[in-house]
Amino acid sequence: MKPSLFKLNAAILSAATVVGEKEHEGPLSAHFDFFNNNDRFGQKTWEAAESEMQRMALSAAMSKASVSPEEVELLLAGDLLNQCVGSAYGLLSYDIPYLGLYGACSTCAESLLLASSMVTAGFVRLAAAVTSSHNAAAERQFRFPIEYGGQRPPTGQWTVTGAGGFIVAHGEGHAKPPLAYVTAGMPGIVLDPGINDANHMGAAMAPAAMSTLLRYFAATDTTPKDYDLIVTGDLGWEGGDILCDLISAEGYDLSPNYQDCGRMIFTKNTQDTHCGGSGCGCSAVVLGGYLLPRLADGSIKKMLFMATGALMSPDSIKQGNAIPGVAHLLCLESPTVRDTATSKKE
């Protein structure tokens, strides 16, 4: 296994989240910045609504960090739509160098990993990472328009309507503590477990999640016990159980401190989302709205955040191809950990 460990020194200065009606009705509703009760955000189409969500998330993230668009030197963004048009159209008004990304539901971790690498290396001083998904736009592209009334199987997940924006800087030299420090990262390896059911994405992504975790534990000589929390992006209930079973066979027990964004964002018994949430907006809004504030206040000291992606397209599904999976990982630390270590040295 190739470890490919990135040693990083980056800081997430701010995060902003935008969600739809169903997400606002879920258990994390109090943690999101903006919501819209018809998922249109004042736009005529679902795709335009997703673009508007991205614009709102980036604008709010910059405002929270007290930075102007002129100060942001690089923008990394992606979504689920063909050719990432949600990002391209949504961020069109910003005069910022742009790198479009497609990692499917892993895009949040991918964009933060690349942004953290860029600021650590000194290529840019400030970078922004933005990602989104929209339930109605994704259903129209990958399955059936919602007007069709198609039935989802029990293994299906609900694509989250949400967008997250983050401002990332070098880890040193901040007058005010950031939300969290990014201390390490590991890009995922694309794996094909042979799953060709687009309604069973958790099974398609779980082996990639295990691969990245095993590589990270080996490269850092750590175990799950070394982290307060290990969070996957959107394996949901089914995929999360598969991951825990797979990695248990390798000698690791995730159960004491494992969680999944797709499980956290919806209430399982009352919101009818079957196996939970999915979509690249899922991990983005849970990280930005709920997890980063807990890192900021020290409730979480050290955690692994790993967004997972099912790398399929509408054509690949129609042709009966299997769905490759990938999982990108970040190690996040609370500012209270670094502040305590610094004060002891002094």
Buried (B, 14 or more C-beta within 10 A) or exposed (E): EEEBBBEBBBBBBBBBBBBBEBBBBBBBEEBBBBBBEEBBBEBEEBBBBBBBBBBBBBBBBBEBBEBEBEBBBBBBBBBBBEEBBBBBBBBEEBEBEBBBBBBBBBBBBBBBBBBBBBBBEEEBBBBBBBBBBBBBBBBBBBBEEEEEEEEBEEBBBBBBBBBBBBBBBBBEEEEEBBBBBBBBBBBBBEBBBEBBBBBBBBBBBBBBBBBBBBBBBEBBEBEBEBBBBBBBBBBBBBBBBBBBEBBEEEEBEBEEBBBBBBBBBBEBEEBEBBBBBBBBBBBBBBBBBBBBBBBBEEEBBBBBBBBBBBBBBEEBBEEEEBBBBBBBBBBBBBBBBBEEEEEEEE
